[in-house]
Amino acid sequence: MSYANYRYMKARAKRWRPENLDGIQTSDEHLINLFAKILSKHVPEIGKFDPNKDVESYISKLDQHFTEYPSLFPNEHTKRQYTLNHLEELEQQFAERMFSENGSLTWQELLRQTGKVQGSNKGDRLTKTFEGFRNQLDKVQFIRKLMSKANVDDFHTRLFILWMLPYSLRKLKERNYWKSEISEIYDFLEDKRTASYGKTHKRFQPQNKNLGKESLSKKNNTTNSRNLRKTNVSRIEYSSNKFLNHTRKRYEMVLQAELPDFKCSIPCLIDTGAQANIITEETVRAHKLPTRPWSKSVIYGGVYPNKINRKTIKLNISLNGISIKTEFLVVKKFSHPAAISFTTLYDNNIEISSSKHTLSQMNKVSNIVKEPELPDIYKEFKDITAETNTEKLPKPIKGLEFEVELTQENYRLPIRNYPLPPGKMQAMNDEINQGLKSGIIRESKAINACPVMFVPKKEGTLRMVVDYKPLNKYVKPNIYPLPLIEQLLAKIQGSTIFTKLDLKSAYHLIRVRKGDEHKLAFRCPRGVFEYLVMPYGISTAPAHFQYFINTILGEAKESHVVCYMDDILIHSKSESEHVKHVKDVLQKLKNANLIINQAKCEFHQSQVKFIGYHISEKGFTPCQENIDKVLQWKQPKNRKELRQFLGSVNYLRKFIPKTSQLTHPLNNLLKKDVRWKWTPTQTQAIENIKQCLVSPPVLRHFDFSKKILLETDASDVAVGAVLSQKHDDDKYYPVGYYSAKMSKAQLNYSVSDKEMLAIIKSLKHWRHYLESTIEPFKILTDHRNLIGRITNESEPENKRLARWQLFLQDFNFEINYRPGSANHIADALSRIVDETEPIPKDSEDNSINFVNQISITDDFKNQVVTEYTNDTKLLNLLNNEDKRVEENIQLKDGLLINSKDQILLPNDTQLTRTIIKKYHEEGKLIHPGIELLTNIILRRFTWKGIRKQIQEYVQNCHTCQINKSRNHKPYGPLQPIPPSERPWESLSMDFITALPESSGYNALFVVVDRFSKMAILVPCTKSITAEQTARMFDQRVIAYFGNPKEIIADNDHIFTSQTWKDFAHKYNFVMKFSLPYRPQTDGQTERTNQTVEKLLRCVCSTHPNTWVDHISLVQQSYNNAIHSATQMTPFEIVHRYSPALSPLELPSFSDKTDENSQETIQVFQTVKEHLNTNNIKMKKYFDMKIQEIEEFQPGDLVMVKRTKTGFLHKSNKLAPSFAGPFYVLQKSGPNNYELDLPDSIKHMFSSTFHVSHLEKYRHNSELNYATIDESDIGTILHILEHKNREQVLYLNVKYISNLNPSTIMSGWTTLATALQADKAIVNDYIKNNNLNI
């Protein structure tokens, strides 16, 4: 375990998280002692430590060192860097010491013998660091020398290699593939490494003992050493057999492995770090592969051998057309169905192309793999390859130029540039220079330009792109359609040979229409440029390119070519036919001067990768990189990551049965009204999705000449279907899977309607295949009644069924019944993976609930049968079988069940009330609304008047009434206050507070004349008293305009004080108060305050502490502006002339200034008419937003809104929405009501409320009794009434709530509960009402 100890120490130092690795149980005493000596000698600041302890003590010493010097190590980064540097220094010192002490090999000798030291200075090292030494040294020759000079079992040699190996492993992922199987794999390799082991081991041995520089410097050896870096140096094997494959860079990819002997294929992991070929037990069982036993006797720590029994299998497999025969070890679990090791690849001369993600088989002479070349048969088209063409400005093709049509010509784009670091500046300059050189861009003088940005390419370099998002807002859309992937794949049916072409810089092959170049201008630090070819990023580019390539290919795309954007696939049924097809396409591309990217083209292949799929004559499967993207996805941390994951899954949904059901728990988290909370249900959903993708099915190409089978099924929440076709072996193979989640309305369908919905949705999904087929296709369903509904020629039951039957007439099919046990595939598509059933959102409270079904027990059945005897109609059905058959009603276990699988019940009985209460209050449903509760109950029961009874119950539910908000329009029409007869007769007053302090003032007293709209503004303080307000009103208003008749104000303590009342009595005016929390009552002052605040902001926004200096200007500005209500200025109405507002203006005086003059009377009359007209207009628009309501009567119970009124308001979001109920005492105005508030809160709130703040409280003693939670009853204040229900006495009590002590509540409770709360009051009520208990 020496190397394991080192790995632990290294990982701990780098990651600072030892819990990421398995714990180290043993240690190598030799390594620890040597390690301790080096640390003690070279690191005195850390000090010595006990060498008998594990290497982890080194880590603890480091931690202690960091604690003692916190200023030197302020964060984790500095700690990690220090540790890493420290370890590298130890590695260099240790390597030097090992060479000098061992004496078998020196650095200088090794460098000379490998030819790396030149000139006379042979003793100098090329580098002083081990990292530099390893980079300079030829690895192959170094290993050969090392193996020839020292015994492989020598401790120092092995120890040195242990220190060396981690540098090759720095970027290597942890070998977590093997975990539980690792010991068995080692044993298997130990037993099987016969010839293969010897052959590999000999690679590192010299062919003769006197290996000199001459033989090492030969050219062919140099060439071979370069090739060995990729292939030959596969492992360094020791007797422990634990250090395989560590000197070579690891590479992984997944390919589809064909098993020709068993006519199947499996995804296979190609892992150059793998220790053996493995295959999982699940794969063996699924494909019925024959295995043979294998066993090995080993000794683990004792003297008695243990027997390890495993299985192996020899298989002929085909990888990328390369056939090999090899042996696999059968393991229980693995991340992929199978894995191929590097040894197998090497033994079969197979080379990995990491850039192409492919394998190629090399010949025995040369290991060099050439780039794909244009086949000789197509050499005549060599001039259209990218290798013979540099990028240049293409010639315009008439009718195919890129046009940029804008929605408006006069537009301006924002002027902005994205900041670019030096690295991106260089990339930008390269792109600009290349574009200018090729002629695809030029300098521009456009006035609108978009900024540039950079995106990384796959190979890691940067690509400059233009951010055309600002311009795309003005570009007219191009409606030319992109092809549907499914229809493209259907055209390939029957083809056996394929060629894939890729266009080089596809968009840049299209010229921009002359005159449109300036519209595509872009801005960068180099200046402004414009494209002469179609750029990337413009919204209409994809559609135009599709139109362009379709036009170029012409009729070919209907017979032997499919193309999606710049991906072109040529498909044929024979080799000779394929050559003609390829030449035809290449000629069309040549005629259009298009260029192909030869490196990305594939000619005459039996299978190709196209638009994300692996396509062959058998069908298509998803590309492994798309699958790996899902398989490697970590748990989403937020909604954004979850949407990204579901997007990747949705791309593969045609390969994933029951997709809608699998993703349902995840989709629930994306709903707006659902709080983000990740649970095991979501984790399991992701695991189930990944499991489906471990071995995705091969979907066959649809063939119109083969027989078609459609299997459908429906569950409670979704529908599913499988479309299959019968092939030559008389077996049906899937063409596609389909599943869809039901909408809210569809969830309420009957079972028969849901089954029929599955057929309708499936036919719509595959309509392009199934419509107008010559021979009828088969539909299989597991719902027998559905056949009769579809084939029945009688009149449809409802409009929906009529529409469906009309839709079905477009299809030629026959429907057959198959039991659900046989219809397992479609049934699985419609079933959810866990037991959680999703329920639709309630339209009232938008909550997600779960169905709590009533158990159909024997007692329940007996109760239903008893109720049947009291209902004449149901009793007749119970006793008359002919009547049941006539009405399509069945009798099961004594219960009457209709065609919708609903149990029939008598209407409005104690049983129905119990069912409603159970579903509404006692189950997992939390007080559902009327619609949701009705839909849930109708799934199992029905009776006459069910909707009305449920509606009445829910509307009278106390919990729902006080906690659920109302969505209706506000109550109460607007009641404008009639205008007065003359100015300053009726006034309104208010304060503007929260102003910045200015000259000692921080508030503003506002007085408005309701007739002329003139305003008086007086600075004051927020702490002003009633006496100061009266004095200010007397000096600034009464002194100038006389005594008013009435004043309207809010319920401020100043205006309700005794001082102000005495002031009003002195000047003989009446105070009228606006309703609390109802600003519409005094809308004039509110509007004036808003205008005054706007004017103040305009004149002193930069110096807000000077607002007092501008009050006179603001008042003059307001009073000399024409008011919309009077059509005159307030100043002109009051003073009968308009003042001069500037030095160039003279005041306008009227000839008659007497107030009683005829002209004044006429002006006042006109103002009054304007005010009345304005009031009518205001009322009209306001009343459009309100809802009429019947008037409350004295004695009615009402609730008061908490939230907007502030009445008994609590900041807790979970507090009830309404307070009450309270009794109505009287109507105190057109829309105002006085309520009977408890004495405990009368002094806190006004007892008068506007009707918009009230809701009628419904209480039906026949339905709602015992509405109060026992724990909520505090002190009982009064008992209102009583009722006897089922020999139980219920009391309607008024009480103080325990949950909200400041709230007075009322409701029904039992006598026993009331006695526990307040025995004295209850006994008095019983005595006074002569109740016989």
Buried (B, 14 or more C-beta within 10 A) or exposed (E): BBBBBBBBBBBBBEEBEBEEBEEBEEBBEEBBEBBBEBBBEEBEEBEEBEBEEBBBBBBEBBEEBBEEEEEEBEEEEEBBEBBEEBBBBBBBBBBBBBBEEBEBBBBBBBBBBBEBBEEEEEEEBBBEBBEEBBEBBBBBBBBBBBBEBBEBEEBBBBBBBBBBBBBBBEEBEEBEBBEEBEEBBBBBBBBBBEEBBEEBBEBBEBEEEEBEEEEBEEEEBEEEBEBBBBBBBBBBBBEEBBBBBBBBEBBBBBBBBBBEEBEBBBBBBBBBBBBBBBBBBBBBEEBEBEBEEBEBEEEEEEEEEEEBEBBBBEBEBBBBEBEBEBBBBBBEEBBBBBBBBBBBBBBBBBBBBEEBBBBBBBEEEEBEBEEEBBEEEBEEBEEBBBBEBEBEBBEBBEEBBBBBEBEEEEEEBEEEEEEBEEEBEEBBBEBBEBBBEBEBBEEBEBEBBBBBBBEEEEEEEBEBBBBBEBBBEBBEEBEBEEBEBBEBBBBBBEBBBBBBBBBBBBBBBBBBBEEBBBBBBBBBEBEBBBBBBBBBBBBBBBBBBBBBBBEBBEEBBEEBBBBBBBBBBBBBBEEEBBBEBBBBBBBBBBEBEBBBBBBBBBBBBBBBBBBBBBBBBBBBBBBBEBBBBBBEBEEBEEEEEBBEBBEBBEBBBBBBBBBBBBBBBBBBBEEEEBEEEBEEBBEBBBEBBBEBBBBBBBBBBBBEEBBBBBBBBBBBBBBBBBBBBBBEEEEBBBBBBBBBBBEBEBBBBBBBBBBBBBBBBBBEBBEEBBEEEEEEBBBBBBBEBBBEBBEEEEEBEEEBBEEBBEBBEEBEBEBEEBEEEEBEBBBBBBBBBBEEEBBBBBEBBEBBBEBEBBEBEEEBBEBBBEBBEEBEEBBEBBEEEEEBEEEEBEEEEEBBBBBBEBBBBBBBBEBBBBBBBBBBBEBEBBBBBBBBBBBBBBBBBBBBEBEEBBBBBBBBBBBBBBBBEEEEEBBBBBBBBEBBEBBBBBBBBBBBEEBEEBEEBBBBBBBBBBBBBBBBBBBBBEEBBBBBBBEBBEEBBBEEBEEBBBBBBBBBEBBBBEBBEEBBEEBEBEBBBBBBBBEBBBBBBBBBBEBBBEBBEEBBEEEEEEBBEBBEEBBEBBBBBEBEBBBBBBBBBBBBEBBEEEEEEEEEEBEEEEEEBEEBEEBBEBBBEBBBEBBEEBBEEBBEEBEEBEEBEEEBBBBBBBEEBEBBBBEEEEBBBBBBBBBBBEBBEEBBBBBBBBEEBEEEBBBBBBBBBBBBBBBEBEBBBBBBBBEBBBEBBEBBEBEEBEEEBBBBBBBBBBEBEEBBBBBBBBBEBBBEBBEEBBEEBBEEEEEEE
